[in-house]
Amino acid sequence: MTALRRRLIRVLPSLLLLMAAVAALAVLVWRLNVLDEDPLPEAPAAFVPTAEQKARGAYLALAGNCAGCHTAPGGAAYAGGRAIGTPFGLLYAGNLTPDAAGLGGWSPDHFWRALHNGRSRDGRLLYPAFPYPHFSRISRADSDALFAWLTTLRPVSGRPPPNALRFPFDQPAALAVWRALFFRPAAHQAQASQSAEWNRGAYLVAGLGHCGACHSPRNAAGATVSGDTLAGGLIPSQNWYAPSLLSATEAGLMGWSQADAVSLLHTGKVPGNKAGVEGPMAEVVFRSLQYLSDADVGAVATYLRSLPEADAPATGRPAQPSATVLDRGGRLYAQNCASCHGRGGEGDGAYPPLAGNRGVTIESPANVVQMILHGGFAPATTGNPRPLGMPPFLQKLDDAEVAAVATYIRNAWGNRATPVDSLEAWRLRGNSE
């Protein structure tokens, strides 16, 4: 017997044990991926949507902002192809029109499985950039209504470009492991101790509205951090920070009046310029929230106002910015910003105040820097049809100047927040890759 054969015989039991462990792990991963998944009927019944279902589905598509991802810039509505940035590469939204390249050939059962279990018509696992961890809570009746309306769209041919993810995130096995670790199908559970309005708001926020997809921190694997839903998180593809809905110093509505909360969600601003939305949230109000019924927007406001305030993280006092930076930032502010926001940051009734503005003093400086760089408009809504905008300073100010202005407004007029350095401004400008 050769030495090689003797060595092989010695390691064979360990090799067989390793293979058995790998096989057992693969079986476990597979079983976790089909947990609570009902088999599709072999011969699905013909689906004849009612007029009521179609009308309901059109409303739900607006409430869920489906077009926000499934419509590419300049492309046909719901025909897909929009690039969705992730820390792992680009994903492209699918075609939702009833074309063969989209939902043609799908049944209501296929569509329900996609929303509830994150699996496509052909059985392929879907990436959670399609937020099925949230859509899993959508009721079957609402799923069928959405599907009913999507079947009425004009078919648009064309498939989105192939995803461009880095290895190993582009491998189905990696996605299966992610799902086994971080995804379980869910369902909305009404709380008997709460009102019907509160329960409706909870259903919209956690499910169809998928607010936690942006307003939650994520771990290194891109999964929502357990227990921190709605606690705020950076939107990597846009370098905007979706502030915490559990903190009164960020975007929490606890302590707000119902009228002010409804106005912010429905129109994008609060009377008297006390608050407003910008950036990605402006798009959500423009594309989705302004179309909610009075009852539904009231339910969302009721739910968000009821959220318990999370304990603030134990942090020391923010570092004191240097006098040189404050002086430079103050001069730049006077030259570029004071004509609208006031020399004392008080605003002028049309433009918002910066003094005492929690959007300015929030721990993350991302949104302040993005507004300075790119400017923006509040959403045009029925309640605010001609919003005033802010011009971009992307080309006018360099990174050091942007950092100085941001530091100044975060520390002037009684504001107190961490300074912004030029490296942070450079990174938020989109140079981190």
C-alpha positions in Angstrom: 0.0 0.0 0.0 1.5 3.3 -1.0 1.9 6.2 1.3 -0.6 8.2 -0.7 -3.3 5.5 -0.3 -2.6 5.3 3.4 -3.1 9.0 3.8 -6.3 8.9 1.7 -7.7 6.1 3.9 -6.9 8.1 7.0 -8.6 11.3 5.8 -11.5 9.5 4.1 -13.8 9.5 7.3 -13.2 13.2 7.8 -13.8 13.9 4.2 -17.1 11.9 4.2 -18.1 13.7 7.4 -17.4 17.1 5.8 -19.4 16.2 2.7 -22.3 15.0 4.9 -22.2 18.3 6.8 -22.2 20.3 3.6 -25.1 18.3 2.3 -27.1 18.7 5.5 -26.4 22.4 5.5 -27.6 22.7 1.9 -30.8 20.8 2.8 -31.4 23.1 5.8 -30.8 26.2 3.7 -33.3 24.9 1.1 -35.9 24.0 3.7 -35.6 27.5 5.3 -36.1 29.0 1.8 -39.4 27.2 1.3 -40.6 27.6 4.8 -44.3 28.5 5.0 -44.5 28.5 1.2 -47.7 27.1 -0.2 -47.4 25.0 -3.3 -48.8 26.5 -6.5 -51.9 24.8 -7.9 -51.1 22.6 -10.9 -54.0 24.1 -12.9 -54.6 27.6 -11.7 -58.2 28.8 -12.1 -58.9 31.5 -14.7 -58.5 35.0 -13.2 -61.2 37.4 -14.1 -60.6 40.6 -12.1 -63.5 42.7 -11.0 -63.8 46.5 -11.6 -63.6 46.9 -7.9 -60.3 45.0 -7.7 -58.8 47.0 -10.6 -59.7 50.3 -8.9 -58.4 49.1 -5.6 -55.2 47.9 -7.2 -54.5 51.3 -8.9 -54.8 52.9 -5.5 -52.5 50.3 -3.8 -49.9 50.8 -6.5 -49.7 54.5 -5.7 -49.8 53.8 -1.9 -46.8 51.4 -2.3 -45.0 53.7 -4.7 -44.4 50.8 -7.1 -43.6 53.1 -10.0 -40.8 54.6 -8.0 -38.6 51.6 -8.7 -40.3 49.9 -11.6 -40.2 53.0 -13.9 -36.8 53.9 -15.4 -36.0 57.6 -16.0 -37.6 58.4 -19.4 -39.0 54.9 -19.7 -42.5 53.6 -19.9 -44.5 53.4 -16.6 -43.9 50.1 -14.8 -41.8 48.7 -17.6 -38.8 48.2 -15.2 -35.2 48.8 -16.0 -34.4 51.3 -13.2 -31.0 50.7 -11.6 -31.2 50.1 -7.9 -27.9 50.8 -6.2 -26.8 48.5 -3.3 -23.5 48.2 -1.4 -23.0 45.0 -3.4 -23.6 46.3 -6.9 -26.5 47.2 -9.2 -29.9 45.5 -9.5 -32.5 46.4 -12.1 -36.2 46.5 -11.4 -38.4 44.1 -13.3 -41.1 44.8 -15.9 -44.5 44.8 -14.3 -46.6 45.2 -17.5 -48.5 42.2 -18.8 -45.9 41.5 -21.6 -44.1 38.2 -21.9 -41.0 40.0 -20.6 -43.0 41.1 -17.6 -46.0 39.6 -15.8 -47.4 38.0 -18.9 -48.0 34.3 -18.1 -48.2 35.0 -14.3 -51.1 34.1 -12.2 -52.4 35.7 -9.0 -50.7 32.8 -7.2 -47.3 33.6 -8.8 -47.7 37.3 -7.9 -48.7 36.4 -4.3 -45.7 34.2 -4.0 -43.4 37.0 -5.2 -44.7 39.4 -2.6 -45.1 36.9 0.3 -42.1 34.6 -0.3 -39.8 36.5 -2.6 -39.8 34.0 -5.4 -40.4 34.7 -9.1 -42.7 32.9 -11.5 -40.0 30.4 -12.5 -39.1 29.7 -8.9 -36.0 31.9 -8.9 -35.2 33.6 -5.6 -35.6 37.4 -5.7 -33.1 39.8 -4.3 -34.5 41.8 -1.3 -34.0 45.1 -3.1 -37.5 44.1 -4.1 -38.7 44.7 -0.6 -40.6 41.4 -0.1 -39.4 41.3 3.6 -42.0 44.1 4.0 -44.4 43.2 1.2 -44.8 39.8 2.9 -47.2 41.5 5.3 -49.6 42.5 2.4 -52.9 40.7 2.5 -53.8 38.2 -0.2 -56.8 40.4 -1.1 -54.6 43.4 -1.7 -52.1 41.2 -3.6 -54.8 40.1 -5.9 -56.1 43.6 -6.4 -52.6 44.9 -7.3 -52.2 42.1 -9.8 -55.6 42.8 -11.2 -54.7 46.4 -11.9 -51.2 45.5 -13.4 -52.9 43.3 -15.9 -54.7 46.4 -17.3 -51.5 48.2 -18.2 -50.3 48.5 -21.7 -47.8 45.7 -22.4 -44.3 47.0 -22.9 -41.7 44.6 -24.3 -38.2 44.6 -23.1 -36.3 43.0 -20.2 -34.2 45.0 -17.8 -30.4 44.7 -18.1 -28.7 41.9 -16.2 -27.9 42.6 -12.6 -24.3 43.7 -12.0 -23.4 42.4 -8.5 -20.0 41.6 -7.3 -19.0 38.0 -6.5 -20.2 36.2 -4.4 -23.4 38.2 -4.1 -24.2 37.4 -7.7 -24.5 33.7 -6.9 -27.9 32.1 -6.2 -26.4 30.1 -3.4 -25.3 33.2 -1.6 -28.8 34.6 -1.9 -30.3 31.4 -0.5 -28.0 31.6 2.5 -28.9 35.2 3.1 -32.6 34.3 3.0 -32.1 31.4 5.4 -30.4 33.7 7.8 -32.5 36.9 7.5 -35.9 36.3 5.9 -39.1 34.6 7.1 -42.5 35.2 5.5 -44.7 37.4 7.8 -48.3 38.5 8.0 -49.9 41.6 9.5 -51.3 40.9 12.9 -53.9 43.3 14.2 -53.5 44.3 17.8 -56.9 44.1 19.6 -55.8 46.7 22.1 -55.4 49.3 19.4 -58.0 51.1 17.3 -58.9 50.2 13.7 -57.2 53.4 12.6 -54.0 52.5 14.4 -54.0 49.0 12.9 -54.5 50.3 9.5 -51.6 52.7 9.9 -49.4 49.9 11.2 -50.3 47.8 8.1 -49.5 50.5 5.7 -46.2 51.5 7.3 -44.8 48.0 7.9 -46.2 46.4 4.7 -47.3 48.2 1.6 -45.5 51.5 2.5 -42.3 49.5 3.4 -41.1 52.5 5.4 -38.5 50.4 7.1 -36.7 49.7 3.8 -35.1 53.1 4.1 -35.7 54.2 7.7 -33.9 51.2 9.3 -30.2 50.5 10.0 -28.7 47.5 8.2 -26.0 45.1 9.0 -22.9 44.2 6.9 -25.0 41.7 4.9 -27.6 44.3 4.0 -30.3 42.9 6.3 -32.4 45.1 8.6 -30.9 45.1 12.0 -33.3 43.1 14.3 -35.0 45.3 16.8 -34.0 48.6 15.1 -36.8 48.8 12.5 -37.5 52.5 11.8 -34.4 53.6 13.8 -32.9 55.4 10.8 -30.3 54.4 8.2 -28.1 55.7 5.4 -29.4 55.0 1.9 -26.1 53.9 0.3 -27.0 54.4 -3.3 -28.0 58.0 -2.7 -25.9 59.1 0.2 -29.0 60.4 2.0 -29.8 59.5 5.6 -33.4 58.3 6.3 -33.8 59.7 9.8 -35.1 57.7 12.7 -38.9 57.7 13.2 -38.3 56.7 16.8 -36.4 59.8 17.8 -37.9 63.2 18.5 -34.6 64.8 17.5 -34.6 63.1 14.1 -37.9 62.4 12.3 -40.1 61.1 15.1 -43.7 62.5 15.1 -44.3 61.8 18.8 -45.4 65.1 20.3 -46.7 66.4 17.0 -50.4 67.3 16.5 -52.4 65.0 14.2 -53.0 68.0 11.8 -49.3 68.7 11.5 -48.3 65.1 11.0 -51.0 64.7 8.3 -50.0 67.8 6.5 -46.3 66.7 6.4 -47.2 63.3 4.9 -49.9 64.6 2.6 -48.4 67.8 1.3 -44.7 67.6 2.1 -44.7 70.6 4.5 -46.3 71.8 7.7 -48.1 75.2 7.7 -45.9 78.1 8.8 -42.8 76.3 7.4 -42.3 74.5 10.6 -41.1 71.4 8.8 -40.9 69.9 5.3 -39.5 67.0 3.3 -36.6 67.0 0.9 -34.5 64.5 -1.0 -35.8 60.9 -1.4 -38.7 61.6 1.0 -39.9 64.4 -1.3 -40.1 61.8 -4.1 -42.1 59.5 -1.8 -44.6 62.2 -1.0 -44.8 63.3 -4.7 -45.3 59.8 -6.1 -47.2 58.1 -3.3 -48.3 59.8 0.0 -50.1 62.7 -1.6 -52.5 60.2 -3.2 -53.4 58.4 0.0 -57.0 58.9 1.1 -57.7 61.2 4.1 -58.5 58.1 6.1 -55.2 56.3 5.2 -52.9 59.3 5.7 -54.6 59.9 9.0 -54.1 56.2 10.0 -50.4 56.5 9.1 -50.0 59.7 11.1 -51.8 58.1 14.1 -49.5 55.1 14.0 -46.3 57.1 13.7 -47.3 59.5 16.4 -47.8 56.5 18.7 -44.4 55.0 18.3 -42.4 54.9 21.6 -39.4 57.1 21.6 -36.2 55.1 21.6 -33.5 55.9 24.1 -30.9 58.3 22.6 -27.5 56.7 22.2 -25.0 57.7 24.8 -22.7 60.2 23.1 -20.5 62.9 24.4 -20.9 66.5 23.5 -20.0 67.2 19.8 -16.5 68.4 19.1 -16.1 72.1 19.0 -15.5 73.3 15.4 -12.5 75.5 15.0 -12.9 79.3 14.9 -11.3 79.4 11.5 -13.8 77.0 10.0 -16.8 78.8 11.6 -15.5 82.1 10.3 -15.1 80.7 6.8 -18.5 79.0 6.9 -20.1 82.2 8.2 -18.8 84.3 5.3 -19.9 81.7 2.8 -23.3 81.5 4.4 -23.7 85.3 4.2 -22.8 85.3 0.5 -24.9 82.3 -0.6 -27.6 81.5 1.9 -28.7 84.4 4.1 -30.9 86.0 1.4 -33.3 83.1 1.8 -32.7 81.6 5.2 -32.0 84.9 7.0 -28.8 86.2 8.5 -29.8 84.6 11.8 -31.0 81.4 10.3 -34.6 82.5 11.0 -36.0 81.9 7.5 -38.4 84.4 5.9 -41.7 82.6 6.0 -41.3 81.1 2.5 -37.9 79.5 3.1 -37.4 77.3 6.2 -35.5 78.4 9.3 -32.2 76.7 10.0 -32.0 77.8 13.6 -33.4 75.0 15.8 -34.1 72.9 12.7 -33.6 69.2 13.7 -32.9 68.3 10.1 -29.8 70.5 10.4 -28.6 69.2 13.8 -29.3 65.5 13.2 -26.2 63.4 14.0 -25.6 62.4 10.4 -24.6 65.4 8.3 -25.5 63.6 5.1 -28.7 65.4 4.3 -27.3 68.9 5.0 -24.4 68.2 2.7 -26.6 66.8 0.0 -28.9 69.9 0.1 -25.9 72.2 -0.2 -24.5 70.1 -3.1 -27.6 69.4 -5.0 -30.3 71.7 -3.8 -33.8 70.5 -4.4 -37.5 71.2 -4.3 -40.2 70.1 -1.9 -42.7 67.9 -3.7 -45.4 69.6 -5.8 -48.7 68.5 -4.2 -52.3 69.6 -4.1 -51.7 71.2 -0.8 -48.4 72.8 -1.9 -48.7 73.1 -5.7 -45.8 75.6 -6.2 -43.0 74.8 -3.8 -40.0 77.0 -3.7 -36.6 75.3 -4.3 -33.0 75.6 -3.4 -30.3 75.9 -6.1 -27.4 73.5 -6.2 -23.9 74.6 -5.1 -22.2 71.4 -6.5 -20.2 73.4 -9.0 -19.7 76.6 -7.0 -18.4 75.3 -3.7 -15.5 72.8 -3.3 -15.4 70.2 -0.6 -13.7 72.3 2.0 -16.2 75.1 1.4 -19.2 72.7 1.6 -17.8 71.3 4.9 -17.4 74.8 6.3 -20.9 76.0 5.4 -22.4 72.7 6.8 -20.4 73.1 10.0 -21.4 76.7 10.4 -25.2 76.1 10.1 -24.9 73.1 12.4 -23.3 75.2 15.1 -24.7 78.8 14.7 -27.7 80.4 16.4 -27.8 77.9 19.2 -27.5 74.8 17.0 -24.9 72.3 18.2 -23.8 69.3 16.1 -20.6 67.6 15.0 -18.5 69.5 12.5 -18.2 68.3 8.9 -14.8 67.9 7.4 -13.8 68.1 3.7 -13.3 64.3 3.5 -16.9 63.7 4.6 -18.1 66.2 2.0 -16.0 64.5 -0.6 -17.4 61.1 0.2 -21.0 62.4 0.3 -20.4 64.0 -3.1 -20.3 60.4 -4.4 -16.5 59.8 -4.5 -16.4 56.9 -2.0 -16.1 54.1 -4.7 
